[in-house]
Amino acid sequence: GQQDNQGNEFFLTFIENLSPPQLLVFVTTAETSAVSFTIETSDSVNVSTAIAGEVTTFEFESSLELGTETERDKWIYLKAEGDKKIIVYGASERQASTDTFLGLPVQNDLGNNLTYVAVMEDNLPSTQAEIGIVAVANNTVLSITPTQDVIVGTTSVSAHSTAQITLNRQDTLLLRSFSDLTGTRVESTKQISFFSGHECTNVPGGVLA
């Protein structure tokens, strides 16, 4: 079907920023009537309403960032009532290093064969390229072929070799490297929600924010 950023169900995560940011999730709708929706984390559940032409904002502590390879509970889940649709985007807000993303709904067929691409033009010292993954369903088997040495869960994986890991619904996974991960492939047996980026890089090189 046609791809659309409007949908009924979203799985999100925030990969790590340069230093602790404010995490923001924004929700609106194009529906003609108000839409009730639920937004959950591993330790909170909120019910709210989306209204066309208005934006509902949620703030989260930086502790919700996906910051280590073993954290499995750094997810945010949104579900609209019935078959109604909402629009979701997020921001990791920090001075000179604010990142934003547009959430894509499960109904979009998020894919199960994904490749990492990110700009790494002028990286700040000790910052890393990152991939964040949220499983949409139980027993999701990931086959990961990185272009650099990484840690998958607790296992060290060499560049261009393949490792597998199984995630359950809402489990999160972080892959990261001080080198460019562009070309890293993630194949999965079921849909996943996939986020790619970098802690901090200057574009163009040598030009500071």
Salt bridges, closest charged atoms under 4 A:
GLU9 OE2 - ARG169 NH2 3.51
GLU16 OE1 - ARG176 NH1 3.60
GLU69 OE2 - ARG176 NE 2.93
GLU71 OE2 - LYS74 NZ 3.96
GLU187 OE2 - ARG185 NH2 3.39
